[in-house]
Amino acid sequence: MENIRTYHTLEVKIVREHVFRQIDCQENSPVFDAMTACYDSILPQVMELLKPAAVMCTAILPREAENKAGTEVLYEIVTMGQGISRYISDAFESGDYVRGLMADAMSDDALFSAVQELHTERLAFCADMKRGICGSWDIPQDLPAIILQDAWTQTEAAHIGVKIGSGLMFDPVKTLCSVYVLTHQTEKFRDWHDCGRCQKQSCRFRQEEGLSDKSGGCQVTVVKNGRPAAVLNCQPGQTVMEVLTEFDASYKAVCGGSGWCGKCRIKLIKGSLAVSASDRKFFSAKELDQGRRLACMAVPDTDIVVVPEMETQEDMAVVSVFGTAACREADSGCGHADNTKKYAAAIDIGTTTLAVQMIALPEGRIMGTYTGINRQRTYGADVISRIGWACAGKEQAMRDLIEEDVCSGIEAAAGLYLPEGGELDVIAVCGNTTMLHIFRGYPCNGLGQAPFVPYTLKEELFCPEGRLKERLQAAGQRLGRKNFFSHVCIKIYPGISAFVGADIVAGMCALNMASDRETDMLIDLGTNGEMAIGNCEKLLVTSAAAGPAFEGGNITWGTGSVQGAICRAVYENGKLKTETIGGGPPEGICGTGLIEITSELLKAGIIDENGMLDDAYFVGGYPVAKRTDGQIICLTQKDIRELQMAKAAVCAAAQTLMIKYHTDPAQIRHIYIAGGFGYQLNYEKAADIGLFPKAFLGKMTAVGNSALRGAVMLASDESMMARADKITALATETGLASEPVFQQKYMEGMYF
């Protein structure tokens, strides 16, 4: 037919950098060498198996396309052939997970390169049809999955060996369908992928330049409390979020501007802003009509007026409690100390949050707690982003932010909880190595590249000076206590390495690890899963790069621990039932929800031991819940892979530490689980998916913010620094990258 073209001579490329980025394997990864060897060994065979072919045709979208029905489009189906699909399946079925994972990523890269290779053919075809391309639509984000059936039929894709099943799955699996929107304006040919309109916010190939067409500077007027608060200049291509954070760094950019967290909400009251796929994810049709947008996805090309509707600090769940009997006993004395003249502040500088506790001296009674955000998160949510910005010249800006946050936190806590009179005697600080480097103004260059050498890991005791001193004095003036900070000294815990910092040392101090011959273990769950095991004679520590999955990162519908996040799940009578934080309508899936959903679907047989979703859900994902705007929150195959890598890293690291320590769970007295994620975790379901060995059950205790408790003890107990010094002297870091046993356990841990 005239409107169908078929191609059998496509050239495809496999780029090592793309493949390793896709599987999230960096040079500092413990499995990098094993993955590199696998890549080199199977590359010739994979290239031989690839049999690329493509077909494209013009068509009119059918009524199943709903509000897009009747649009003229170009369907394009590209396949890599049956051979590579069989090769990948055989690898997984034989238990060679590394080979299967690598071949899967390599064939994906080849598939995407074929789509790019078709640009010239696409251009020629459209020229013959006297059409241009004004954009593309994704399935199932923009169009329902049933459109795959229409595309297969219209293109006659059976001629290139592609079949489609009742579950709308293509066979071979390595087949991709693209839908381009046609226009009579032949000069337009916008067939590239627009990341700014794409709902796949966790994509590792997301490009900043895809945010929108970039043209012309404009002005953004910010309205607060019904009145204009600022008129800001917006440069061509800048997002509203970038403009707002330059004006006020307290605005949230939790996901670093990638659009998956949904927290940077604004209301447009004048002008126009295009609606992105991320906007559709977080707002109902009615809210979009009212002008609701995500600031990080909004790139204005005309003057606009906006009202920021960012979540406040109070919306963020910050764990400050410590779950041991010793802490409960200490906290039972909270309240005003009428005769106290000396106070201390204990501070945990987290990557995302800040926690401050005010303490009455000398007894160490906690007077009250203040929690807030670390405004450095406008430079990204993780330490790697912060290191990158610090090395790019933003170190002083980030230092200013954390000093201001620390001073504001102390000021707020003192104003709320301390009686008039008295002085602040001590500020005790802990945090990960990166946060403390920025707080102290130390260079971060050594933290960002091998061999990862910190500027210093030593304990510190000093009097504030420079801008920090000025900021503390200004806080005292605002409190009406001129001499409140007059004689204050600052104590900082020592660290162990670039990846095992003072916050872990503080946690071990709080838990009194290394105090006797009984062996204890500490696991702090987060993007980096820091761990320690030992007693008074020996300590081993390590850090496993678990990635952001436990915090909702890189998950299709992932979100943090906010209102509406799905946090609990039970599969009963053939249906998945969920609960959300706050009990309101579902908005996304947080880390604990991801664990519970996966556990329940495993038990129901919808996910198999290899992590494969049932065929019926392989393409579109398993429907978990429905949002108020009608969108379906799904658990996708990619989400499961993200979780597999995260849980395998944590479990393998814990097993490696035990093996190196020559012990097993039966010989461990306590296994302490620290951090906000661990505080809410269902341990049985976590063990079901392999996040922990099942032998850990019955020994694990959630301890909450152990780092903050350690800071409290440092502020009020003179012997605590000596305890910290003993811990750092005893501690030996186990580098997982050089441990074959870790690589073996990691591969085993990929299974459920």
N, C-alpha and C positions, 0 to 999 in steps of 0.2 A: 504493500500500500504506500501511497505517496507520503503520508504523514508518519511513517515509521522508518527508522534507520537502525541498522544493526552493525555492531563493531566487534571484530574478533582478533584484532591485532593491536591491542592496547599494551603500552609499556608501563610497568609498575616498578616502584622503588620501595625498598625497606630501609629506613634510616634508623640506625642504632639509637640515637638520642631520642627520637620519637617513641620508640618501643620502650625504652627504659623509663621515660617520663610517664608513659601510659600505665606501666605496672608500679609506678612510684618507687623505683629502685634507684637511689642516688649513690654516688661514690663512697659516701660514709656509711652506707647500709651494710649490716653484717652479712647479707647474702649477695652482695654485689659481685664478688669473685665467682661464686657458683653460677649466678645468672649470666655473667659474661661468658663463662666457659660453655654454658648451654647454648647461648646465642650463636657463638662461633661454630659450634659443632653441628647445629641443625640448619643454619642459614642456607647452605647449598641445596639441601633436600627440600626445604620449604619453597625456595625459588623454583625448583623443578616441578613441584606439585601445583603451583599457582597456574591456573588456566583462565585468565581474565577475559570477560566478554561483557558487552553492554548493549542495551536497546533503549531507544527513546522515541516518544511519539507525542503529538499534540492531542489534547482531549478537552472536554468540558466536564467540570466536576459535577457528579451526580447529586441527587437530592440528599443522599446520606451525608454530604458535606455540610449540611445544615445551613447556616447563614452565609457560607461561601459557595453554595451550590450555584451553578451557572457560570462560574469563573473559568476562563480559558487558561489552561496550564500546559506545561511540558512535563510529562512523566518520564523518569529516567531510572532504569534498573541496571545495576552493575553487580556482577558476581565474580567470585574467585574460583568457582568450580567445585566439584564434589570431592576431588582428591584431598585438598587441604582440610576440608571439614572432617573427612574420615580419619585423617592423620591426627587431628586434635582429639576427636572422640576416642580413638584407640589409646592415646596417651593417658587421658583421664581414666578410662576404664581399666588400664593396666596398673594404675596407681602411680604413674610417672607424672606427678602433678607439676613439677617444674617445667618439664618439656611441654606439657599441655598448655600451661599458662603462657609460656614464652611464644609458642607457635600461634596461640590465639591472638596475642598482641601484635606479632609480626604480620599476620594475615590482615588484621584490622588496619595496620599502617599501609599495607599494600592496597587495600580496598579504598582508603581515603586518597591515596596517590592516584589511583585510577580515575576517581571522580575529578580530581584536578586536571589530569591528563585530557579529559573529555572537554575541557573548556573550548579548545579550537573547534572541535566537531560540533559542539553545542552552538557556537557562534555561527558557523556555516549553515547549520540546519535552520536556525532562526532567520538568518538572512534570506534563505530560500523561501521560507514561509512568510516573509515580510513582517516579522515580529521582533520585539525586543523583550528583555526580561527585567522586571521591576522589583524582584525579590524572590524569596523562597518560603515555603511552609514546611514545618516538621510534622511528622507523625510519631506519636499521638498527641504532641503538644498543641499543634494548631489545627490538625485535621483528625477525625476519628480513625481508628485502626482499620475500619472496613474499607477505607480508600485504598489500602494495599491490594485488596481483591480487584478493584476497578483498574488500578494501575497494571496489575499482572495481566488482566484480560485485554485491556486496550493496547498494551505494548506487544502482546503475543510473546511474552517472555519465555514460554515453553520452548521456543525455537533456540534459546541459548542455554537450555537445560535447567531452567528454574521452574520449580513446582511451588504450589502454595497449599497448605493444609487447612483443615477446618478451624484450627486455632489461629489462622492468619499468620502462620510462621512460614517463612521462605525455606525451601530446601534446594540448594545447599544453604547452610546457616550463614556463611560468609557472603551474604547478598544484601545490597543496600538500595532502597528506593528513595529518590529525591523528587520533590514537586516544586517546579519553578512557575512563578506567576507571569503570564505573558501580557504584553502590552503592544498596542499599535505604534507606539513611539519607538521606532527602530534604532534610534540613537542611544536608547537606554539599554544597558546590558549589565545588570547587577546580579550576576550569578554566584557571587561569593557568599559564604555563610556569615550572617550578621550576629556576632556573639551577643550584642546588646539586646537583641530580640529573642534570644534563645533561652529556654527554660532550664537547660542543663548547666546549672550554675557551678556544679562541682567538676566540670570538664577540665582536665589538666592542660588542654590546648586553648583555653579561652584567651582571646586577644582583646587588649584594651581598645585597639583601633576599631573594633567591631561595634563599639557602643552606639554610633550613629553617624550619619553624614555630618561632617564637621565644617561648618561655614559660619563666618561672621561672629564677632564678639557682641556681647549684650550686657544688660544689667539685671541683677536679681535683687528685688526689694524684699526684705525680710520683715514680716509683721509679727509682733508679739503683744499680747494683751490688747488686741484690737488697734494697735498703733504701729506705724512704721518704725522699726528699730535700727535698720541699716539699709543702705543701698550699696550693693557689692558689684564689682566688675567681674564678669565671667568671660574668660578667654575662649577663643574657638576650640571646641572639643572638650572643654571642662565639664564635668558633671556638677549638678547642683550640690552634691555632697562635698565635693572638693572645695567649692566656694564657701559653703557653710562652715567647714572645719577650719578653713583659714581665718574665718571670722570668730569662731568660738570652738575651741578644741574639745568641749564637753559633749559635742554631738557624737552619737555612736556610729562607728564604722566597724562593727564586730567582725564582719566577714571580709574586711579590707576592700569593700567596694565591689564584690563579685555578685551581689544580688540574692544570695541564698538565705540570709538571716531575716530579712523583712523588717528590720528595726528602724531604718532611716526614713520614716514616713513624713511626707509633707502634704499640704493641701494647696493646690493651685487655685488662686482666686482671680488672677488676671493673666492673660496671655495663653500660650498653648505649649503642651508637652506631649510628645508621642507616647502611646501606651506600649510598654514593653511586655514580653512574656512573663517577666518577673512580677510586673504590676498585676497581671491577670492571676498570677499564682497567689498573691497576698490580698487582693482586693476583689470585692464583688462588683458586678456590673454597675450597680447603683453607686458604689463608692467611686468607681472610675469616672462615672458621669459627674460626680461631685468634685472631681479634680484631685482625688487621692493618687499619689505616685510614690515610688521609692526614689529618694534623692540620688542614690548611687547609680541609678539607671537613667536618670533624666539629664539630657544634654540639650539645653535651650539654644535656639537660633534666633529668638526674638526676646525683647524685654519681658520679664515675668514678675509676678508678685506671688509670694508663697508664705504659708504659715507652717513652720516646723511643728510636727506632731511626733517628735522622737519620744521613745520610751524614757522614763525618768530612771534615776539610779535605783529607786525603790522597786522598780519592776524586775530587777535582776536578783536572782537567788544567790546570795553569797553565804557560804557556810563558814560560820565563825565558832561553832560549838566544837567541843572536844569530848568524845564519848567514853571517858574512863571514869571510874569511881573517884579517883583523886581530883579530877576536874570538877565533878559534881559537888564534891565536898567544898572545894575552893569557891565555886560559884555561889554556894548557898549563903555566903557572907556578903553578897553584893549589896551595895547601898551606900548612903552617905557616911563618911567618917568625920565626925564633927571635930575631933581633936587632932586630925592628921594635918601635918604641914608640908609633907613631902609626897610627891606623886611621881609616877612613871607612866610612859606610854609604850605599849608593845605593838609593833607594826609588822604585818605580813604583806610584802609587796608582791602580789600575784601578777601574772602576765595580763590578766583581764580585770582583776578586782583588787581592792585595797581593804584591809581589815585593821581596825585600831581598837585596842582595849586599854582603858585607863585603870591604873592600879594604885592602890593606897600603900605607901611604904611605912614601916619596913615589912609588914606582914604579908604583902603581896595580894591583898584582897582585890578582886575585880570590881570596879565601880560601875562600869558600863561599857558598851560596845558600839562602835560606829563602823558601818561598811559602806563602800562606794565603789566607783569604777576607777580604773587606771586609765586616764585619758590618753595615754600613749597608744591606745588601741586604734586611734585614728591613723596610726602607721601600721595597721595590720593586727590580727588576733594572735599571732604566734611569734616565738622568739626569733625565728629565722627572718621574718619580715623586719623585726626591730633591728637585728644585726645589720641587715641590708641597708636600712635607712640610716643607721648610725654611721656606717662606712661611706654612705653617700652624702654625708655632710649635715645630717639632721640630729646628730648626737646631742648638741646643746639644746635644741628645741625640745627633745624628748626628756632631757634632764630637767629643764625648766618645768615641764608638765608634771613630772613625778614629785619634784620638790614642792610645787604648789599643792598637789594632791595630798602629800604627807602633812604639810602645814595646815591645810584646810581640814583634814581629818582629825588632827589633834585639836584644832580650834573648836570644831563642832562637838567632839567628845567631851572636851573640858567644859564647854558651855552647857552641855546637857547634864553631865553627871558629877562634876566636881563642885563642892561648896566654895564660897568666896574665900580668898586668902590662900596662902601656901605657894609652893613653887614646884615646877617640874624638874625633877632631879636627873632622870635618865630617859632616853629614847632608845629602846632595843629594837633592832631591825633584822629581819630575815627575808630571804627571797631567793629565786634561782640566780645562777651566776650572771646571766645576761642582765636581769633587772638591777642587780647590785652594781654591775659595771656602769650602767647608765646613770644610776643614782649617784655614784661617786665621781662620775666624769672620766672613767678610765676608758682607754681605747678598746674597741670591740673587734678589731681586725683579726686577732688571733682566735676568736670564737667562731668565725664564719668559714674557716677552711682548715683542712688537715695541716698539722697534727692537732689542732684545736687546743692551743695553749692560752689559758687566761692570763690577763695582765697580773692579777694577784688572786690568791685564795685565802690569804691570811685573815685572822681575826682583826678587828679594828676597834680602837677606843679613841675618840677625838672630840674636840669642841667644835660646834658649827661655826663656819666662817663664810665670807663672801655672800653670795645671793641667798644661800640657805639661812644664814644668820639674819639677814635683813628680812626675809620672809617670816621667820619665827618671831622676830621683834614686832613686825606689823600685825601678826596674829595676836600677840599679847596686847597690843594697843587696842585692837578691836574688841578684845575680851574685857578691856578695862583693867588689865593686870600688867602693869608696865614691867614688873620684875619677874613675871611668871617663868620666862625662859633664861633668866640671867646667868644661872650656873649649870645649865643643862649640859650633859655629855651624851654622846651617841655611841652605842655599842652595836657591833655587827658580828654575827656568827661567822666562823670560817667555813669555807667550802671544801669539797673534795676534788672536783674536776669541773671541766666546762659543762658537763651534762648532769652532774650530781652536785647540787649546790648547797648553800647555807640553809635553805628551807628543809632539805632532807636531814641535815645535821641537827637542825632545831627539832624536827620531829623525833629523831632518835633520842635526843636529850629528854624530850617530854615523856617518851615511853620508857625511859631509863634502860634502853638497850645497852649492852656491854657492861651491865652491872654485876652479873654473876655468871655461873657456868651454864645456865639454861640457854638454849638457842631460841631466839625470836626472829621474826621476819617482818619487814615493813614494805608494803607495796603502795606507792602513791600513783593512782590512776589518772591519766590525762593524756595530752598529746604525746608527751614523753613519759613512759611508765618507769619512774625511778624506783629502784628496789635496793634493799639491804638485808643481809642475813648475818647473824653472828651472836657472839657472847663476849665475855670479858677478856677472852684470849685472842679472838680473831673476828674481823668483820670483812665481808665482801659486799661490794656495791656495784650497781650497773644501771644503765638507762637503755630502755628499749623504745625505738621510734615507732610508737603505735599509730601515729597519724591522728587526724581530728575526728574519726568516726564516732568515738565515745562522746563527743561534744556536739554531734549532729553535722559535723563538717564532711564534705564530699558525699553526702547522702542526698538523694534526689529531693526528698521532702524533709530533709534534716533541719532541725532548729535547736537552739539552746534550751535551757531549763526555764522556759517562760510560760505564761498563762496560755493554755490551749495546746501545749505540747503533749503528745501521746506518751505516757510514761508507764502504763500497765497494759497487759493483754492476756486474754484467756481464750482458748479455742474450745468451744462447747457446741455440741449438736450441729456440727458442720458449719459453724459460723465463728468468726473472730470477734470477740467483744473487747473494747478498749476503754481506758480511762485517761483523762487528761489532767495536767496540773491545773488546779483551781476548779476542776469539774465543768468547765465551759466547753463550747464547741471546739472540735479538733482543728488545729492550724498546721501541724507538722509532727515530726517524730524526733524526740530527744534521745540521748544515748541509752538510758535505761529502757525506753520504749523499744528501741531497735533490738536490744538484747532479748526482751520478752517476746516480741513478735516473732523473731527468728526461732526462739526456743519452742514456741507453740506450733509454728508451722513445721518444724522438724518432727515433733511428736505426731502431728497429723499426717505426715508423709507428703506434704506439699513441697518441702525442700528435702533433697536426698543427702546422703552423707558426703557427697562431693560438693555440695552447695548449689546444686542445680535446681532451679524452680521447675515445677511440673510444666509440661508442654503448654497447657492452657494459659499459663501466666508468663511464659518465657519472654514474650515480646513486650507486652504492656505492663507487666508487673502484677503482683498480687494486690487486689484492692483492700486496703486496711480500714479506711473510714472516709466519710464524705464531709467536705467543708460546707459551710453555710452558703458559699457562692456556687455550690454544685460540683466543684472540682473534686476528683477522687484522689485521695492520698494513697500512693502505692509504695510497696516495697519492690524494688526492681532487682534484676539479676546483678547489675553493677553494684547496688547497695550491699548485696550479700557478699560479693567479692571484697569490697572495702572492709566489711566486718571480719571476713576470714583473715585478711592480712593483719588487721589490728589485734584480733584475739590470739592469732598464732604468735605474734611478736611477744605479747605479754606472757603467755603460757610458756613459750620456749625460753624466755629470759629467766622466769622463775625456776624452771627445771634445770637450766644451765647453772644457775647460782647454787642450787642444792647439790648438783653433781660435783661442782668445783669445791664445794664445802664438805663433800663426803657425808652427806646426810640425806634424810628423806622426810616426808611430812610427819611420819609417826614420831620422829625425834624432835620436832619443833614444838615448843610450848605454845606460843601465840603467833598468829599471822594477822598483823594489823593492816587494815585497808584504809588508807587516808585519801582525802579529797572529796569534793562535793559529789562527783559521779559515784564513787564507792559508797558514800553515805546513804544513797537512795537505792542501791543495787540489790536485786533479788539474787542471792548467792547460789541458790539451787539452780535457777535458770541460767546463770552465768556459767556454772560448771557443766550444765547440759550441753552448751554450745562449745565448750572447751576453752573458755576464757581462763579458768583455773582448773588444775587437776581435781578430780572428784575427792581425792584424799584430803584436800584442804577443808572440805565441809566439816563443820563442828569446831574448827580451830580459828576461823576468821572472825574478826571483830572490827566493825566500822568505828573509826576514831575521829572522823571529821577533820577539822583543821588542826592537825598536830603541829604544824609549823608555827601557827599563832600561839599555841600553848607553850611551845619552846621559847618564843620571844618573851612571853609573860614571865617565864621562869628566869630567863636571862636578866630581865629588868629588876627582879626582886631578890635574886639569889646570887651572891658573890661567887659561889662555888660552881655555877653553871658553865662558865667559860672553861674551867679546868675539865669539866665533863666533856665539853665539846672538843677540847684539844685531845683528850684521850681517844675519843671516837675517830677524829681525823687521823691520828697517829696509827690507830689499829686498822683503819680502812684501806683496803686494796681494791682498786677498780678493775673489774673484769670487762675487757673490751670484747664485745660479742662478735665483732667482725672477724676476729682471729680465732674464734672458737668453732671447730668443726661440729661439735655436739650441738651448738645453737642452730647451725644451719640444718642439721638433721631433724632436730625437734621442731624447728619452724616449718619444715615441709610436712612433717607429720601433723602439726597443728592446723594446717590448712583444711584438714578434713573435719567434719562434724562428728 
